[in-house]
Amino acid sequence: MIKRFLEDTDDTELNKFVKDFPGNESYHQPEAKTRVSRPQVSEPRPQAPELYEDDLEFRTPSWPQPSDSQQYCSASAPLSPSARPRSPWGKLDPYDSSEDDKEYVGFATLPNQVHRKSVKKGFDFTLMVAGESGLGKSTLVNSLFLTDLYRDRKLLSAEERIMQTVEITKHAVDIEEKGVRLRLTIVDTPGFGDAVNNTECWKPVAEYIDQQFEQYFRDESGLNRKNIQDNRVHCCLYFISPFGHGLRPLDVEFMKALHQRVNIVPILAKADTLTPLEVERKKRKIREEIELFGIKVYQFPDCDSDEDEDFKLQDQALKESIPFAVIGSNTVVEARGRRVRGRLYPWGIVEVENPGHCDFVKLRTMLVRTHMQDLKDVTRETHYENYRAQCIQSMTRLVVKERNRKPRAQSKQVSGSP
Ligand code: GDP
């Protein structure tokens, strides 16, 4: 409906209304999918918290982790990835130093207050997994979060699959780690790509994402905004088959249809079925095709120039790993005297968490340890902002239409009256 209005009314009319309408909100053109700028925290960068000591492949950067209650909201300049704010997390008490306390007013503890509040409130994250069935989506999700989210999954027969349309299912789980609670919601898309004719099978997925935006927009505009349930999708892991030659038309269609709505992270599934050389070639081909088709996958924020060299290298390696070549397994096997999660083959063992075998650890580090908050920020500040701007624009058009219709009807009445 909204889209129809967008097409119906011309821009001069709209701009006039926007000028006339008191207190109306500034809006973005739907085409201008820019990120909104976020303020820089100008304090000296504190130490990263030592939350994860084991198997840390990528160092946890001290980027900001603002909670939902600490929303940066500025609709001015476009946001460059380097403009992302830094986190004051980590250093728990800025006054816990040998320096003289009398020199300070005390606002340097604000980050600690925010930290405490957000930990108390807990965090939420919604992850979507998409790609044809059998590519290892459920196995990977279980491996990533060490849960069994698909206990009740019913696998369909070939006959049923042909009849099945794309469904959207949700699994939610509360995870707690070192006192920090995370409500994780996994949105799955069973049936995607399974039909004989897969034309527009991305549509139900796009509609689902829009529905979540719409619901949030309604709740946000309502009277009670205190306990809004945020179901917006923060990230979509899109699984690409390891058996094709790069992207298939369905992959291109899906990513093109969704890239303006959600952060897409491409995944090269079942990497253990490929040799290292094949993985390298496939990754390169997929990256080239993503570029060629103008697909905008999730962009990692830029590293600051004053960042130390190690961190810059890690960041570079992360960016170059796209698409992440992953292996999933929920079985623990014994390898070199250690018990690890892996896949046991007659010729050897592939270890899920061995960086020499696949990018699983990189993906998990990115998703959970380093970029979860950024994925949420980009969802809120870019994808949702654009949706919201379109809504406001179409509502404005509706009012303009209504206003224009009334005087015409009135003048008809006047001229018709004796
Ligand atoms: P989904 O339909 O995409 O959710 O796929 P599943 O997670 O149910 O996996 C389908 C099959 O692929 C199962 O037999 C898994 O054991 C297997 N599988 C999952 N991940 C991998 C992987 O990384 N490599 C290989 N070789 N097989 C996998």
Residues whose N, C-alpha, C, O or C-beta is under 5 A from the ligand:
A	BS01	GDP	E132 S133 G134 L135 G136 K137 S138 T139 K270 A271 D272 V326 I327 G328
